[in-house]
């Protein structure tokens, strides 16, 4: 059932990469997040909340994969993660969350999305409080893997 819940964000991820950079990607088998790290050194994160649902969407990149993706999107080659690259990570997370929000709205599920955040680190692992259900969808993006992590929590 959780796979069905994350489907709008999965589809938004695929269409965003295609629209923004002309990149096709393949979704690997999704899995429930356990105690293992989600590989990545940079993460775009957007929270969402509404009367029926709350959660977050996070997109994890490795540095080499992100810089290659950034170059394909912008035509600018960067060797380090700078403010422009960070802004792009935030904007992509925002577009992906917004695309999922639109699809949910079409299904009668409404929520607001927060301002995107970007997290940098050597081994990023996001944790959530009790009751969180987290689905991770790895995507093959050319010769790199990007991870989409979607968290849902029941609203009481």
C-alpha positions in Angstrom: 0.0 0.0 0.0 2.9 2.4 0.8 4.1 2.0 -2.8 0.8 3.3 -4.1 1.1 6.2 -1.7 4.5 7.2 -3.0 3.6 6.8 -6.6 2.7 10.5 -7.3 6.2 11.5 -6.0 7.9 8.8 -8.0 6.1 9.9 -11.2 6.9 13.6 -10.4 10.6 12.7 -9.9 10.7 10.9 -13.4 8.9 13.8 -15.2 11.0 16.5 -13.4 14.3 14.9 -14.6 12.9 14.5 -18.1 11.6 18.1 -18.2 14.5 19.9 -16.5 17.5 18.0 -18.1 16.1 15.6 -20.7 17.3 12.8 -18.5 15.5 9.4 -18.5 15.8 7.4 -15.4 14.8 3.9 -14.3 13.2 3.3 -10.9 14.6 0.3 -9.1 12.6 -1.8 -6.6 11.3 0.4 -3.8 11.9 -0.7 -0.2 10.9 0.3 3.3 13.7 2.2 5.0 15.3 0.4 7.8 18.4 1.1 9.8 20.7 1.4 6.8 22.0 4.8 5.6 20.5 6.3 2.5 23.7 7.0 0.5 24.3 10.6 -0.4 26.3 13.6 0.4 23.6 16.2 -0.4 19.9 16.0 0.1 17.0 18.2 -0.9 14.1 18.0 1.6 10.5 19.3 1.5 8.0 18.7 4.3 4.2 18.6 3.7 1.2 18.6 6.0 -2.6 18.6 5.6 -5.7 17.5 7.4 -5.3 13.8 6.3 -1.5 13.4 5.7 1.9 14.7 6.7 5.4 13.8 5.8 8.3 14.7 3.7 10.1 14.1 0.4 13.9 13.9 0.3 16.1 13.4 -2.7 19.6 12.1 -2.0 22.6 12.6 -4.4 26.2 11.8 -4.4 28.6 14.7 -5.2 29.8 13.3 -8.5 26.3 12.4 -9.6 24.9 15.7 -8.6 27.6 17.7 -10.4 27.1 15.7 -13.6 23.4 16.2 -13.4 23.8 19.9 -12.7 26.0 20.2 -15.8 23.4 18.4 -17.9 20.7 20.8 -16.6 22.5 24.1 -16.9 25.4 23.5 -19.3 27.8 24.8 -16.6 30.6 22.5 -15.3 31.2 22.8 -11.6 33.9 20.9 -9.6 32.5 21.6 -6.2 29.1 22.0 -4.6 28.5 25.8 -4.5 25.5 28.0 -3.9 24.1 27.6 -7.4 24.2 23.8 -7.1 22.6 24.0 -3.7 19.9 26.2 -5.0 19.3 23.7 -7.8 18.9 20.9 -5.3 16.4 22.9 -3.3 14.4 23.8 -6.5 14.3 20.2 -7.8 13.0 19.0 -4.4 10.4 21.7 -4.5 9.3 20.8 -8.1 9.1 17.1 -7.2 7.1 17.7 -4.1 4.8 20.1 -6.0 4.2 17.6 -8.7 3.2 15.0 -6.1 1.0 17.5 -4.4 -0.8 18.2 -7.6 -1.5 14.5 -8.2 -2.7 14.1 -4.6 -5.0 17.1 -5.0 -6.5 15.5 -8.1 -7.3 12.5 -5.9 -8.9 14.8 -3.2 -6.0 14.7 -0.8 -4.8 18.2 0.0 -1.7 19.4 1.8 0.7 22.3 1.9 4.4 22.0 1.2 7.1 23.7 3.1 10.0 25.7 1.9 12.7 23.3 0.7 15.8 22.7 2.8 19.2 21.3 1.7 21.3 19.0 3.9 25.0 18.4 3.3 27.2 15.8 4.9 29.3 12.7 4.4 26.7 10.2 5.3 23.2 11.7 5.6 20.6 9.7 7.5 17.2 11.4 8.2 15.3 10.2 11.2 11.6 10.7 12.0 9.5 10.2 15.1 7.3 7.3 16.0 4.7 6.2 13.5 6.6 7.3 10.4 6.5 5.0 7.4 9.4 5.6 5.0 9.7 4.3 1.4 12.9 4.6 -0.5 13.0 4.4 -4.3 16.4 4.2 -5.9 16.6 5.6 -9.4 19.3 4.8 -12.0 20.2 8.1 -13.5 22.7 7.3 -16.2 25.7 5.9 -14.3 24.6 7.2 -10.9 21.9 6.3 -8.4 19.7 8.9 -6.9 17.4 8.0 -3.9 13.9 9.4 -3.4 12.8 9.0 0.2 9.1 9.6 1.0 7.9 9.6 4.6 4.3 9.5 5.7 2.9 9.9 9.2 -0.8 9.5 10.2 -2.5 12.7 11.3 -4.4 12.2 14.5 
